[in-house]
Amino acid sequence: MSYYWQLLYIRIKRWLVYIGINPTVAFTIIPILLFAFVKLMYVKTTYAAYLITFIYLMVVFPFSEKKRNDFLKYTYNSKRHKQIRISENLLVAFPFVLFMLINKPNIFILLPLALGILLSFYNKTGSATLRIATPFAKYPFEFTAGSRQYLPIFILQFILIGIAIKVDNYNLAIVTYGSIFLLMMSFYSKMESYFFVWVHSQTASTFINNKIKTGLKYSLFVTSVPLVILLIIYPTYIGISLLVTLVGFSYIVFSSILKYAQYPLPFNIINVIVTIISIGFPFFMIITIPYYYKKAIQNLKLELL
């Protein structure tokens, strides 16, 4: 199994070089950024452990992808395959747990470990004849692919909002509601095939504006029910609920623009840093959204000729 980890390490290094990042710099800066993000969560909310665990789930959930696990099953026996899956999830969980432990030691630091182990037994099935219906098929790509990939997390979020309302805990409800926008932000981290961009007979500005409108429309569709429920049940917190919604929509606009600022290359370390800062300090998007909007248009002019 040591060969698998060596190969994985080499692949990660090659991917970092491909997107223009020095592996040594990445392996140094990423833990620092993660620590800063965890610290920021603990400063800003009492439900930091839940949000951090949610971020962790977003990171490891793609490890359950069918093709990837089929390859592992063909390469290793059942026992070794399970060992790899558990080890991967726990390895990714380790920095999250460590930084949670440094900030606030309590029983909740075990959440990523427990959910990581449980998730290692889950492999997305899917087949050529089985497709999960979504209301987002008219305008691919982000919400169509993202909603299918993260459907279990979507369900978990809505269940958690229901539980929070049942126990009359607005803080937990609004934090979970805000995490829905973070999940939808992750939809934009995956680059679609060049065909999905090239096929549009549009100017660069029209293309990016339509992407923003589609993202906002689909985000409103997803969050409208929990938002209305929060507004009705907690009328004294209308201002907070609407503010979280406004910030959430800003996240979607920011993600829509940032994705195409360097398309077709994936996010680099600078994009990750800017994204973390924008999540922690939303007012920073007053600067980043116009900047990356211009950059996205300049970049897309080369693709939409």
C-alpha positions as CSV (number, residue, x, y, z in Angstrom):
1,M,0.0,0.0,0.0
2,S,3.0,2.3,0.4
3,Y,3.3,2.4,-3.4
4,Y,-0.2,3.9,-3.5
5,W,0.8,6.7,-1.2
6,Q,4.0,7.4,-3.1
7,L,2.0,7.5,-6.4
8,L,-0.6,9.8,-4.8
9,Y,2.1,12.2,-3.6
10,I,3.7,12.3,-7.0
11,R,0.4,13.0,-8.7
12,I,-0.4,15.9,-6.3
13,K,3.0,17.4,-6.9
14,R,2.6,17.1,-10.7
15,W,-0.9,18.7,-10.5
16,L,0.5,21.6,-8.4
17,V,3.3,22.2,-11.0
18,Y,0.7,22.0,-13.8
19,I,-1.4,24.8,-12.3
20,G,1.7,26.9,-11.7
21,I,2.3,26.4,-8.0
22,N,5.6,25.3,-6.3
23,P,4.8,22.2,-4.3
24,T,7.0,23.2,-1.5
25,V,5.2,26.5,-1.2
26,A,1.8,24.9,-1.4
27,F,2.6,22.3,1.3
28,T,3.8,25.2,3.6
29,I,1.1,27.7,2.9
30,I,-2.0,25.4,2.8
31,P,-1.7,24.3,6.5
32,I,-1.3,28.0,7.5
33,L,-4.3,29.0,5.6
34,L,-6.4,26.2,7.1
35,F,-5.3,27.2,10.6
36,A,-6.2,30.8,9.9
37,F,-9.6,29.7,8.5
38,V,-10.4,27.5,11.6
39,K,-9.3,30.3,13.9
40,L,-11.6,32.7,12.0
41,M,-14.5,30.4,12.4
42,Y,-14.1,30.1,16.1
43,V,-13.8,33.8,16.5
44,K,-17.0,34.5,14.4
45,T,-19.4,31.8,15.6
46,T,-20.1,29.4,18.4
47,Y,-21.0,26.8,15.9
48,A,-17.5,26.7,14.3
49,A,-17.1,22.9,14.9
50,Y,-20.2,22.2,12.7
51,L,-19.0,24.6,9.9
52,I,-15.5,23.2,9.9
53,T,-16.9,19.6,9.9
54,F,-19.1,20.6,6.9
55,I,-16.0,22.0,5.1
56,Y,-14.2,18.8,5.8
57,L,-17.1,16.7,4.3
58,M,-17.0,18.9,1.2
59,V,-13.3,18.0,0.8
60,V,-13.5,14.3,1.3
61,F,-16.9,13.6,-0.3
62,P,-15.4,13.4,-3.8
63,F,-13.2,10.5,-2.6
64,S,-16.4,8.4,-2.9
65,E,-16.7,9.0,-6.6
66,K,-17.7,5.8,-8.5
67,K,-14.9,5.6,-11.1
68,R,-12.2,6.3,-8.6
69,N,-13.4,3.5,-6.3
70,D,-13.9,1.1,-9.2
71,F,-10.3,1.6,-10.1
72,L,-9.2,1.0,-6.5
73,K,-11.3,-2.1,-6.3
74,Y,-9.8,-3.5,-9.5
75,T,-6.3,-2.7,-8.2
76,Y,-6.6,-3.9,-4.6
77,N,-8.6,-6.5,-2.8
78,S,-11.6,-5.6,-0.7
79,K,-9.7,-5.4,2.6
80,R,-6.9,-3.2,1.2
81,H,-9.4,-1.0,-0.6
82,K,-11.2,-0.3,2.6
83,Q,-8.0,0.4,4.4
84,I,-7.1,3.0,1.8
85,R,-10.5,4.7,2.0
86,I,-10.4,5.0,5.8
87,S,-6.8,6.1,5.8
88,E,-7.4,8.8,3.2
89,N,-10.4,10.2,5.1
90,L,-8.6,10.2,8.4
91,L,-5.4,11.7,6.9
92,V,-7.5,14.6,5.6
93,A,-9.3,14.9,8.9
94,F,-6.1,15.1,10.9
95,P,-5.3,18.8,10.3
96,F,-9.0,19.8,10.8
97,V,-9.1,18.0,14.1
98,L,-5.6,19.3,15.2
99,F,-6.6,22.9,14.6
100,M,-10.0,22.4,16.3
101,L,-8.2,20.9,19.3
102,I,-5.8,23.9,19.4
103,N,-8.7,26.4,19.4
104,K,-11.3,24.8,21.6
105,P,-10.8,21.2,22.9
106,N,-14.1,19.5,23.3
107,I,-16.0,16.4,22.1
108,F,-17.0,18.0,18.8
109,I,-13.4,17.6,17.5
110,L,-14.3,13.9,17.0
111,L,-17.0,14.8,14.4
112,P,-14.6,14.9,11.4
113,L,-13.0,11.6,12.5
114,A,-16.4,9.8,13.0
115,L,-17.9,11.1,9.8
116,G,-14.7,10.4,7.9
117,I,-14.8,6.8,8.9
118,L,-18.5,6.5,8.1
119,L,-18.1,8.2,4.7
120,S,-15.3,5.7,3.8
121,F,-18.0,3.0,3.6
122,Y,-20.0,5.1,1.2
123,N,-19.3,4.7,-2.6
124,K,-21.5,6.6,-5.0
125,T,-23.2,4.0,-7.3
126,G,-24.6,5.6,-10.4
127,S,-24.6,4.0,-13.9
128,A,-25.2,4.8,-17.5
129,T,-28.9,4.2,-17.0
130,L,-29.3,5.8,-13.6
131,R,-29.4,9.6,-13.3
132,I,-30.6,11.8,-10.4
133,A,-33.2,14.2,-11.7
134,T,-32.4,17.9,-11.0
135,P,-34.2,21.1,-11.8
136,F,-30.9,22.6,-13.1
137,A,-30.5,20.7,-16.4
138,K,-31.6,23.6,-18.6
139,Y,-28.4,25.6,-17.9
140,P,-25.4,23.3,-17.2
141,F,-22.8,23.0,-15.8
142,E,-22.2,23.9,-12.2
143,F,-25.5,23.3,-10.5
144,T,-26.3,20.2,-12.5
145,A,-23.1,18.4,-11.6
146,G,-22.7,19.9,-8.1
147,S,-26.3,19.0,-6.9
148,R,-25.8,15.4,-8.0
149,Q,-22.4,15.1,-6.4
150,Y,-23.3,16.7,-3.1
151,L,-27.0,15.6,-2.8
152,P,-26.4,13.7,0.6
153,I,-24.9,16.9,2.1
154,F,-27.8,19.0,0.8
155,I,-30.2,16.6,2.5
156,L,-28.2,16.7,5.7
157,Q,-28.3,20.5,5.7
158,F,-32.0,20.7,5.3
159,I,-32.5,18.1,8.1
160,L,-30.2,20.0,10.4
161,I,-32.2,23.3,9.7
162,G,-35.4,21.4,10.6
163,I,-33.9,20.1,13.8
164,A,-32.6,23.6,14.7
165,I,-36.1,25.0,14.2
166,K,-37.7,22.2,16.2
167,V,-35.4,22.9,19.2
168,D,-35.8,26.6,18.7
169,N,-32.2,27.3,18.0
170,Y,-32.0,30.2,15.6
171,N,-28.2,30.4,15.7
172,L,-27.7,26.8,14.5
173,A,-30.4,27.3,11.9
174,I,-28.9,30.4,10.4
175,V,-25.3,28.9,10.4
176,T,-26.6,25.8,8.6
177,Y,-28.5,28.0,6.2
178,G,-25.4,30.0,5.4
179,S,-23.5,26.8,4.9
180,I,-25.8,26.0,1.9
181,F,-24.2,29.0,0.1
182,L,-20.7,27.6,0.9
183,L,-21.7,24.3,-0.6
184,M,-23.0,26.0,-3.8
185,M,-19.7,27.9,-4.0
186,S,-17.9,24.6,-4.3
187,F,-19.9,23.8,-7.5
188,Y,-17.7,26.4,-9.3
189,S,-14.4,24.7,-8.3
190,K,-14.7,22.1,-11.0
191,M,-13.9,23.2,-14.6
192,E,-16.3,22.0,-17.3
193,S,-15.2,20.7,-20.7
194,Y,-14.1,23.4,-23.1
195,F,-17.1,22.5,-25.3
196,F,-19.5,23.9,-22.6
197,V,-17.9,27.3,-23.0
198,W,-17.0,27.3,-26.7
199,V,-20.5,26.3,-27.8
200,H,-21.9,29.6,-26.6
201,S,-22.2,32.2,-29.4
202,Q,-21.9,35.2,-27.0
203,T,-19.6,38.0,-26.1
204,A,-17.4,37.5,-23.0
205,S,-19.5,40.0,-21.0
206,T,-22.8,38.4,-22.0
207,F,-21.5,34.9,-21.2
208,I,-20.3,35.9,-17.7
209,N,-23.4,37.9,-17.0
210,N,-25.6,34.9,-17.9
211,K,-23.5,32.7,-15.6
212,I,-24.1,35.1,-12.7
213,K,-27.8,35.3,-13.4
214,T,-28.1,31.5,-13.6
215,G,-26.1,31.1,-10.4
216,L,-28.3,33.6,-8.5
217,K,-31.5,32.1,-9.9
218,Y,-30.6,28.6,-8.9
219,S,-29.3,29.7,-5.5
220,L,-32.6,31.4,-4.9
221,F,-34.4,28.3,-5.9
222,V,-32.4,26.2,-3.4
223,T,-32.6,28.6,-0.5
224,S,-36.0,30.1,-0.9
225,V,-37.9,27.6,1.3
226,P,-35.5,27.7,4.3
227,L,-35.3,31.5,4.0
228,V,-39.1,31.9,4.1
229,I,-39.4,29.5,7.0
230,L,-36.7,31.5,9.0
231,L,-38.4,34.8,8.2
232,I,-41.8,33.5,9.4
233,I,-40.7,31.6,12.5
234,Y,-38.0,34.2,13.6
235,P,-39.4,37.6,12.6
236,T,-37.2,39.4,15.1
237,Y,-34.1,38.2,13.2
238,I,-35.3,39.2,9.8
239,G,-32.3,41.6,9.4
240,I,-29.8,38.9,10.1
241,S,-31.5,36.3,7.8
242,L,-31.6,38.8,4.9
243,L,-28.0,39.9,5.5
244,V,-26.8,36.2,5.4
245,T,-28.8,35.8,2.2
246,L,-27.2,38.9,0.7
247,V,-23.7,37.7,1.6
248,G,-24.5,34.3,0.3
249,F,-25.6,35.6,-3.1
250,S,-22.4,37.7,-3.1
251,Y,-20.4,34.4,-2.7
252,I,-22.2,33.0,-5.7
253,V,-21.4,36.0,-7.8
254,F,-17.8,35.9,-6.7
255,S,-17.5,32.2,-7.5
256,S,-19.1,32.6,-10.9
257,I,-16.5,35.3,-11.8
258,L,-13.4,33.8,-10.2
259,K,-13.9,30.5,-12.0
260,Y,-13.5,32.1,-15.5
261,A,-10.8,34.6,-14.5
262,Q,-8.2,31.9,-15.4
263,Y,-10.3,29.3,-17.3
264,P,-9.5,26.5,-18.2
265,L,-6.9,26.3,-15.5
266,P,-8.1,25.2,-12.1
267,F,-7.8,27.4,-9.0
268,N,-4.3,28.3,-7.9
269,I,-3.1,29.1,-4.4
270,I,-3.8,32.9,-4.9
271,N,-7.4,32.1,-5.7
272,V,-7.7,29.9,-2.6
273,I,-6.3,32.7,-0.4
274,V,-8.6,35.3,-1.9
275,T,-11.6,33.0,-1.5
276,I,-10.8,32.3,2.2
277,I,-10.4,36.1,2.8
278,S,-13.7,36.8,1.0
279,I,-15.6,34.1,3.1
280,G,-14.2,35.5,6.3
281,F,-14.5,39.1,5.4
282,P,-17.4,39.5,2.9
283,F,-16.9,43.3,2.5
284,F,-13.6,42.4,0.8
285,M,-15.7,41.3,-2.2
286,I,-16.3,45.0,-2.9
287,I,-12.8,44.9,-4.4
288,T,-12.4,41.3,-5.6
289,I,-15.7,41.1,-7.6
290,P,-14.9,44.1,-9.9
291,Y,-11.3,43.0,-10.2
292,Y,-12.0,39.4,-11.2
293,Y,-15.0,40.4,-13.3
294,K,-12.6,42.4,-15.6
295,K,-10.1,39.6,-15.6
296,A,-12.7,37.0,-16.4
297,I,-13.9,39.1,-19.4
298,Q,-10.4,39.5,-20.7
299,N,-9.7,35.8,-20.4
300,L,-13.0,34.7,-22.0
301,K,-12.4,37.0,-25.0
302,L,-9.7,34.4,-26.0
303,E,-12.2,31.5,-25.7
304,L,-15.3,33.1,-27.2
305,L,-14.1,34.3,-30.5
